[in-house]
Amino acid sequence: MATDDFISNLPDEVLATIISGLPAIEAIRTTILSKRLKDVWRNVFRLDFDPKGVKKLSPRKQAVPAPHQRRSTVPVIQFGSSVCHDDCDDIDDTDPRKAIFRVVKNIDNVLLSHERNLISCRIVHLSNSYRNGDLEKWIKYLTSEKEVQELAFLCDDFQHEFYPKSRFGLGLNLPSGIFSCRTLQSLEFTNYDIPFDRPFHHCHSLKTLKLYYCDISTETLEAIVSSCDFMEHLSVSSSTSSLKQVRIFSRTVKTVELESLDLEGICLSTQSLGVLVLHSMKFPAKSLVIHAPNLRVFTATRKPITKNPYDFTRPSKQTKIAEILEYCTHLLTTVNYKANDPMEDLNLFKNLRELSIDLDLNDRREMLILCIVLQRCRSLHQLEINIEESRSEIEEATGYYSSVNSRLPYPETKLWEQRELCDCITFTLRQVSIKGFNGKDGEMEFPRHLITKCAKLERLEIWCNHDWSSEGGKATLGLLSLPRSSIDVSILLKPPPNLFVALADGSQP
């Protein structure tokens, strides 16, 4: 019985949109599926050249096209048919760099055979592609002929698995203003040495810049930001020791993401800054200066998002989030402190809507910091807390915390009951997520306070830790029976996988 071929009946634009989501190699491979798809790849609006998927190809067997196909499918055969060969018995691992280099060289053929402008293009290449001028050639062609909007380059010898010693980056010594294309809006570089800012001169259209594992100095980064008049998003991750400080003075930057950096200081002065993300950072908390009266989202964690070779990414060597919050709230500044900058507002959290932080809710000092932060927040809608243990074994053994708590006129577990209600808890807070929960006494007080006092709360998620005890489990389940201030709140308790709490009657939740 004949069936309709719905895929073949789709318009070319729809097929091109579907294939655009594939890596370039896979997009070209679709030519062998049917005659209908033979030239569709030439009209995709995204190209992702990643040779990693073909690093084990054998150079000995290549598919040969039929004579009547050679004219229209030359780039497909050179770049695509070889990657369709999956005969594992013929894999030649003697020098995989040669096979990779051969595939990368065919990028030219694919780009010349492609027939429409590109929204984005990503190229993963070897270091010799830069030395022989391919990188500069690709950039000029993509910006002038393809009017590309998003560009990403990764200089990576496949995690250096083919080399006895890894090299951090490759010098990005490109002509002045090479990125000044009127359509280019986003740039991403991974594993490069960026000694000069001149390639970024006159980048009036560039809005997003992402630098991963790049060797760049403080002065060069500051000059690049200044050259890009309309930059809105800046991400810097895992830079070398050349980057001593991050200084951003801009009227347009809206998002700053910093990850796995070992710095001497951070200074952000921009009225437009709306999102600030700090992941796995090491710097003196007292050297953090932020002038951002319109900050809406603030994230500070000690867990890296990307893999990092640096030793300081271990949490024990990173700046504690509690210290960052102390200086952001000016708890450790002098009483007579006055802003030197007229745009500085001592309340950084006044307009904050989303807050994600690492704190130890069992730590007396960190609970007080959280109280003060919430008092500063007047428009907070979402709160996420990742609980991390901050007490050392020495502090536990010497009773330091118990001596601090003995100075209080009430028990430590009554802290939230004794504090005045925060405006955000009373009027604005909608969603709260607490991760790493163990059900200890100190941790229990904050969710109790939220359930009984947060009038607008809609969702409370509690993610229990992997070493959740039966006592902690029973205490956590007790939260469900508390009277709720909000009639719309839903409370979700998420135990770790394969963990069951034995209740007094022997049943399981």
N, C-alpha and C positions, 0 to 999 in steps of 0.2 A: 504494500500500500504506500503510495507516494505521500510524502509529508512536505509541508512548506518549510523552506529555508529562511527563517526569520532574520538570521544574522546577515545573509546576503542581501536581503531586501531593505536593510537599514540605509539611510542616506550616508554619503561619504563623510559628512561633517560629524555625524554621530559615531561612525566607525573610527574616525581619526581621534575623537575624544576618548573613546575606550582604549585604544592602543597607546595613547599618550601617557597613560598611567604605567606603562611597562618600561623597563630599562631599554635603552636603544638596541641592544643585542636582541632582546626578546621581541621588540617591535618589528625588527627586520625579519626575524624568524617567521613571523606570521605570513610572509609571502608564500610559504610552501603549503599553507593550509587550503587555499582555494584561489582560483583566478580572480575572484572578486576582491581579494585582499592584496593582490600583487603590488599595487602602487600606493596603497592607503598610507603606509608608513611615511611616505614623502610629504604628507600633509599634517603630521602630528605637530602639536604646538609645544611639546616638551621633549627634550632629548637628554638622556642620562647615560653618559659613557663611563661605565665602570668595568675595567678589564678583569677585576677579581674573579668574575664568574667563568672566565675562560683561561685561567692561568695554567691548567693542566692539558691543554690541547696539544695534539700531535701535529707537527708541521709536515709529516710525511704523507698524510692523506688529505686531499682537498677535493671537495665536490666540484665537478666540472659541469658547467651549464650546457644545455642543448644549444646548437648553433643559432636557432631562431630566438633564443632568450638572451644571448650575450649582450646585446646592445642596451637593453633596458634594465638589466640586473647586474651589471658589473659591480657596483658598490655592495649589492646584496651578497654576491658571491665572495668578494674579497673580505667583507666584514662579517657577513652573516652566516654563509653556508658553513664556514669552518667551525663556528660555534655550535652548529647543529650536530657536529660529529661527537658522539658520546661513547665511542668504542674504547672502554677502559683498558683493553689489552694493548692498545697502540699508544698509550700515553707516554710521552718522553719527558722525564723529569730531570734530564741531565743539565739543562740550562733553561729554566722556565722564563727567564727574562727575555729571551729571544722571541718566544711565542707571544708574550705580553707586548713587547715592543712592536711586533708586526701588527697586532690588533690596533694599538694606539695610532700607528701611522695611517691606518685606514680611516681615521676620523675625518681626514680631509675629503676623502671620496664620499663619505656619507653626507657631510655638510654641503658639498657642492651638488649632490643629487637631491637634497631636500628642497622643497619648492615653496614653502611659505615662511612667514615671519615666525619667530619663536617667542613664547612667553618666558620660558626658562631653559637653561642648559647647564648641565653639571658634567665636568670632565675630571676623571681620576687619571693621573699620568705619572710616569716615571721621571726621575730627575733629568735624564738626558733629553726629555721633551722640552725642557726649559732651555738647556744649554744650546740646543741646535735651533732655537728661535721659534719652535712650534707654538709655545704659549702666547707669545706676542702676536703671532699670525692669527691664532684662533680668536683672540680678544678683538683684534681689529676687524676680522671678518664678521664675527657675531654682532658687534655693535654697529657696524656700518651697513652690512648687507641684510642681516636678519633682524635688526632693530630689537635685539633681545632685551627683556625687562629684568630678568633675574639670572645672575651668573654665579657659579660655584666652582672653585678649583681646589683639588686636593693633590698635593705632591707627595705620593706615598708609594714606596717600593714594597707595598703589601705588608705593612707592619714590619718592614725591614727583615723579613724572614729569609731573604736571599743574601743578606749582608752580615758579616761578622760583627760589625759595629753600626749602631743606628746613628743617623744624622738628624739633628733636630729639625732643621728647615733649610730652605733654599732661597737665596737672595732674590728678592722681587725688585730687580733693577729695570724698570720699564720706562718708556718715554713719558714725558710730562703731559698730563691731561689725557692719558689714554682712556680713562673711564668717564670722560666728559660727554658721553653719548646722551642725547636728549631723552631717550627712552629707558635708559638703564636706571633701575630703582633699587636693586638689591645686589650686594656683593658678599661672597663668602670665600675665605681663604683658610686652608688647613695645611700646616707644616711648611711655613715660609718664614724667611728672614725679611722683614720690611724695614730697611735702613732709612728710607726717604719717604717723604710725603708727596713728592712731585707727581707720581702717577694719579693722585687724587685731586690735582688742581682743577678748578673750574667744574667740579662735579655738582652742578646746580640741581640735578634731578635725583641724585642718590638719596634714598631714604633709609636704607637698612645696610648695616655693615656688621659682619660677623667674622671674628678672628679666633681661630682655634689652633693651639699649639704653635703660635707664631712668636718669633723673636722680634720685639718692637720696644722702642724706648718710650719713656714718658713724654718727651718732647715731640717725637714723631706722632704718637697717638693724639696728642693735643692739637697738633698742626692739622692732622687729617680731619678731625671733627670741625675745626675752624674753617677748613676749605670747603666742607660740604654744607652749604647754606641751609639746606632743608632736611638734614638728617633727623630721623625720628627714632630709630632703633639702633642701639649699639650693644653688641655682645662680645665679650672678651673672655676667653677660657684658656687656662693652662699656658700662660706665657712664661718666658724665661725670666731670669733675674734682671734683665735689662729694664723691665718695667718696674720702676720703683714706686710710682704713685699713679693713681688714676685721677686726673683733673679734667672736669668737664664744665665748661662755661658756655652755655648755649641757650638760645631762646626757642629752639625747635625740638630738641631731644625729648621724647615722650617715654621711652623705655630704655632702661639700662640693666643689663644682665652681666654679672661678674661671677666667675666660677674658678675655683682652684688656683688662686693667685696669692703669691707671697709678697705683700706690699708694705711700704713704710707709711702710707696714708691714702685716704680717699677724700676728695673734695668734689661735691656735686652742687653746682649752683645753676639751677634752671627752673624758671617758673612753670615751664610746660611739662616737667617730669611727672608722669602719672603712674609708672610701674618701676619698681626697684626690686631686683632679685639678687641676693647674695648667697652663693652656694660654696661651702667648703673653703672659706676664706681664712687667711692668716694675716693679721695686721693689728697694730695697737689700737684698741677701741677708742682711746682718747684722741686719735688722729682722724677720726671719722667726722667730717663736716658735711652736713646736708642742708641746703637751702631749697626746699621744694614744697611750697605752700599748697600745691594742687595734687600732692601724692594721693593716689587712690588705691594702689595695690603694693603691699610690702611683704616680701618673702625672704626669710633668713633661716637657712638650715646648714647642718654640718655633714650632710650626706651628698657626695658628688653625684651629679647626673651622668657625666661621661667618665670613661676610664682615664686615669691620670697616673703618670709614672712618678710623681713627686711624693716624697716621704711625708710632707706636711699635710697631705690629704687625710691622714689618720685623724679621727676626731680629737685625740688627746693633744695634737699639735695645732689645732685650729683655734681661732678666736671664739670664745663662748658667746652664744647668742644673747645670754643674759647681760653680758658686758656691753654688747652693742646697744641693747635696749636702754641700759642705764645712761649711756651717753646721748642716745637719741632723745630721751626724755629730760636731759639736763639734770639728772639726779646727782651727778658727780661734778657739776660745775659750781662755781662760787655763787653765793647768794645774790651778790650784786652784779651778776653777769648781765651784760647788755650786748645785743647783736651789733656787730660791726657793719653788717650789710643791711641796708634798709629793706631788702626783700626777705630777710631771714625772719621766720616765725618760730618762736620757741616751741610751739606745739606742732611738731611734724605730723602728728596723727589726727589732726583736727578734721580733715576731709577724707580720712581713710575709710574704704569700703570693704577691702579684703585684707586679712592678715594671716600669714602662715609662718610659724616659728617653732623652733626646738626649745623646750623648757622642761625642767624637772618639777612636776607638781608636788613632789615630796620634799622639795627644798624650800625652806622657810623664806630665804632671801629671794628666790626666783618667783615664789608666789606673790610676794609683795610687789615685785617689779611688774608682774602681770596685772595686779590690781591697779597700779598707777597708769600703765599703758591703756587699760580699758577706760579709766577715768578721762584720759586725754582724747579717746575716740568718741566723736559725736555722731558719726554716720556709719558705723561699722555694721555690715550686713553678714559677712562670712568670716568665721574664725577657724583656723586649723592649728592644733597643737600636737607636735610629735614629742612624746615624753622620752627623755634620755636621762639616765642616772648620772648625777653630777657629784655625788658625795664619794670621796675616796675612802679606801679602807682605813687609812690613818685617821681621817676626820671622824669616821664612825667609832674607831677604837678609843680616841681621846675624848670623845663626848663633846666636841666643839659645838655641834649643832644643838645639843641639849642645853649647853650653857647659854647659847644665844636665846633659845626659846624660853629659858627660865626667866628672862627679863620681861616677858610679856605678861600683861595682867589677865590673860586668858589662855587656855590651851591652844597649841598650834592648830589642831583640827577645827577650832572655832573661828579661824581667821576670816573666812568669807561671811560668817554671820555677823561679825563685828564691824565689817566695813560698810560704808555708805553705798547705797545702790548707784551704779554707774548709769548714766543716761543711755548709753548704747544697749545695756542689758534691759533697761526698762522700755525703751522705745524703738530700737532699730535692729537689733541682732536677730537674724533669721535662721542661719545655718551654722552648726558647730560640729567639728570633727575632732576627736581625740584619739590618737594612735599610740600604740605601745602601752596600753592600760594594763595594770596589774591588780587593781582593786585594793591598793593599800590605803590606809587611813587618810594620808595627805592628799592622795589623788581623788578620793571619793568626795571631798568637800566641794570641789569646783562644779562637777556635774550636778550635785545636789542643789547647789546654789542656782544653777541655770534652770533646772526643772521647776523649782519652786518660786523663782523670782523673774525669769525672763518672759515677759508678757507677750512678745511677738514671735517667739521661737517657733519655727516650723519643722525643723529636723535636727536631731541630735544623734550623731554616729559615734559609737565607742568601739574601737578596734583593739581587741585584747592582745596582749603580748604572748609570745610563744611559751614563756614559762609561767603562765597564769596559774596560780595555785587554786585549790578547791575552796579555801577560805575567801580568797579574792573573788572567785567566781560567784560564791553565794552573796557576798556583799554587793557585787555588781548587779546581780539579778534583783536585789532589793531596790534598785533605782526605779524599777518599773512600777512599784507600789506607792511611790511618793505622790502627794497631791501636785497637780501641774498648774502653773500659772497661765500657760497658754492652752486653749482648748484645741488648737490646731496642730500641736506638736506630735511628731512621730519619733519614737526612740528606737534606734536599731543597735542591738548588741551583736558584735561580730567576733565570735571566739576564733582562735587560731585553728587551722585544719586539724582534724582527728583528735580534738581535745574535748572531752566531756567532763562536766562537773558533777561529781557525785553529791546529790543532795542528802539531807538527813534521812529521808525515807528510802534511800537507795535508788531512786529514779534518776533519769537523765533528762536535761533540758532539750 
